[in-house]
Amino acid sequence: MTRSNLAAIAATLAAMAIGGCADVNDPPAFDPRSFQISQREASKQLSTNDKRPLPTTLPDLPKNSARMNQNNSTTQPSSIPPGFDAGSPVTRLSLREMIQRTVANNLDVKVAGYDPAIEGTRVVENEAKFDPAFFANTQFEHRDNLTSGNFVSNPNTGQTNIVTFSKADIYSAETGLKQNLESGGQAQLKYSTAYNDLDPQQSSLNPYWENNLELQITQPILRNFGTDINRANITISKNNQRISLLDFRKSLEEQIANTETAYWSLVDAVEEVRIAEELLGRTTRMVEILNARINQDVTIVQVSQARASEESRKAALVRARARVGDLSDQLKRLMNDPDMPVSSASIILPSTEPMMDPIKFNLEEQIATGLENRFELGQQMLRIDSASVASKVAKNGLLPQLNLIGSGGFQGLDNSIGGAADKQLDANHISYSLGVQLEIPIGNREARAVWQRALLQRQQAIEQYRSLIEQVSLDVKTAAREVETTWNEMISTRLARYAADQSLSAIQQREDAKEPLTPTFVQLKLDTQERLASAKSSEAQAISNYNNGLSKLERAKGTLLRYNNVLLEEDKTPIGVSK
């Protein structure tokens, strides 16, 4: 065998190794601009509004206001939030539609969805440690050694010479399979062949071929013995995958809860705009009446009072409209709907009426439901199981290292490779060996420290579970109390609205009865209008809080997904790794 033959064998083995990776394709290059296109295009719909100059004096009020029609009613301001023109598209969506779009498209949920798949690859990675591996090696060795002298017989001359050197060219190759066993051992089956060319010739077979087939098994008997010990990393990685799946559920619940909170806040914000518009309309109407009666029974004092309130209420309306726009954009961000990017001019308005019925529940049942369904408790149980597995491995590490080693094989030797193979198949030359390896760390301090740490970590995980039970009970009680509180707030705020409305009606009756519009009376009416608007705003806020409280209670019980008819189903991993 020549060096060219050895190079050919090495090239073949390299091709096999490269071929095994040929089906792995690189992912496409990341292009950040491509992800910005939709937002850039949608932002072109936005109009740029010129800002009004800051006034330096109070403008004169027209004598015949165009805002009054024949019925002496006031035209209500537009409810389109500032920053959007009147032609902006308005989309009304129900809460169910928004939740569906959030579940399907929310980017934070998508990001969290990769974690279970990533942890799944770690499960496969740990399982693959017990997969068999193919190996192949080739080697050329040239020896040129001085010796102390050997008697060598020359078959041609029959003379015996003393040789003080030894030369050899050896070409060898081996191939086989090896595998880590779940019992903790390792098995290796190896077939090797070697071509030996010796100088000087020391036997009748020179050059000659030597073939060997060998099976070797190494098996621990004490430390690292057993399936449970050697599959511990697989068990822990599977637990981590389940924990990451519950983390995904956590992210999903958070985004659904954020959507519900933003939705009911939007309901409240739209009602605030309506209340602010109504209040501004009342105030504007009063300004017009006072302006029409100036120099009769009204002075500039009353007009200025009303106009000051009018401008203040205009500012409140601007802020109320801006809140609608902010919440609309927040919901677009949560939904991540490609048809409604955040930068678009579209406005989202709610279409679902808030819940106005009392909900009765048994607190004991609510807490029991929370203890059965909260994902944090499931995660902590998995962490306790992982800590228990780790403690078993640490306890096994206290044992001495005692390994049983056994090997056996067949040998064949001849001046041709075929003859060597034939003699090997005859199985007349069988070699085997048995051995024991023993290692005992003196003091064994490291293993004892690891075991002690594992026990402490397991106990720590158990205490954390007890703490979570208390936290779940607290969350459910707090959420249930919030539902009860907001319901009672709804009752009180509604009664307060009735009283404020009755008070304003009484003042209007006094005005209709021709009571003089003195500065005191004008201020009384303006304050009463403000109190009525505040009462309506408090009632709207209480209604929003009540509906948010119901959502928070479901989340505290761990049933928010079920409450919104959301089912979790694990998808295939992007790289097609089987689990």
Protein Blocks (a to p, Z undefined) as FASTA:
>chain_A
ZZklmmmmmmmmmmmmmmmmmmpccdddddfklmmmmmmmmmmmpccdddddddfbdcdd
dfbackbcfkopacdddfbdghiafklccddddfklmmmmmmmmomklmmmmmmmmmmmm
mmmmmmmmmpccddddddddddddddebiadddfknopacddfbdcdddddddddddddd
fkopacddddddddddddddfbfbdcdddddddddddddfkeoiajklmmmmmmmmmmmm
mmmmmmmmmmmmmmmmmmmmmmmmmmmmmmmmmmmmmmmmmmmmmmmmmmmmgoilbcfk
lmmmmmmmmmmmmmmmmmmmmmmmmmmmmmmmmnopaklcfklmbdcddfbdcdfbdcdd
dfklmmmmmmmmmmklmmmmmmmmmmmmmmmmmmmmmpccdddddddddddddfbfklmm
mmmmnopaccddddddddddehjlmmmmmmmmmmmmmmmmmmmmmmmmmmmmmmmmmmmm
mmmmmmmmmmmmmmmmmmmmmmmmmmmmmmmnopacdfklmmmmmmmmmmmmmmmmmmmm
mmmmmmmmmmmmmmmnopmmmmnopacdddddfklpaZZ
